[in-house]
Amino acid sequence: MGRLRHFFRLSALRDDLETRLLVREYRLLLLDDHFDDGTDSELRARCAELSNELCSGRYRHL
């Protein structure tokens, strides 16, 4: 059961990242001025965190 829960957790994280990236893309398309609100660094950190977890082959029990 732990692996299935891990799969659903990773799926939820992926969906969250996809949504955030889409919001960022739409913001860049609609706004003329680019401003740094910390979203880029937050997305990079979340992607790196998720990538490290996937590469390590480990998962944590919640």
C-alpha positions in Angstrom: 0.0 0.0 0.0 2.9 2.3 0.6 4.0 2.3 -3.0 0.5 3.2 -4.2 0.4 6.0 -1.8 3.8 7.2 -2.9 2.6 7.1 -6.6 -0.5 9.2 -5.8 1.7 11.7 -3.8 4.1 12.1 -6.7 1.2 12.5 -9.1 -0.3 15.2 -6.9 3.1 17.0 -6.8 3.4 16.7 -10.5 0.0 18.2 -11.0 0.8 21.0 -8.7 4.0 21.8 -10.5 2.2 21.7 -13.9 -0.4 24.1 -12.7 2.2 26.5 -11.3 4.2 26.4 -14.5 1.1 27.1 -16.6 0.2 30.1 -14.3 3.7 31.4 -14.8 3.5 31.0 -18.6 0.2 32.8 -18.8 1.5 35.6 -16.6 4.5 36.0 -18.8 2.2 36.1 -21.9 -0.3 38.5 -20.5 2.0 41.0 -18.7 4.3 43.3 -20.5 6.6 43.8 -17.5 8.5 40.9 -16.0 8.8 41.2 -12.2 10.5 38.8 -9.8 8.1 37.7 -7.1 10.0 34.6 -6.1 7.9 32.2 -8.2 10.8 31.2 -10.4 13.1 30.3 -7.6 10.3 28.5 -5.8 9.5 26.4 -8.9 13.2 25.6 -9.4 13.5 24.4 -5.8 10.3 22.3 -6.0 11.5 20.7 -9.3 14.9 20.0 -7.8 13.4 18.5 -4.7 11.0 16.3 -6.7 13.8 15.3 -9.1 16.1 14.3 -6.2 13.3 12.2 -4.7 12.6 10.4 -7.9 16.3 9.8 -8.6 17.1 8.5 -5.2 14.5 5.7 -5.4 13.4 6.4 -1.9 10.1 7.6 -0.6 9.0 8.7 2.8 6.0 7.4 4.7 3.5 10.0 5.6 
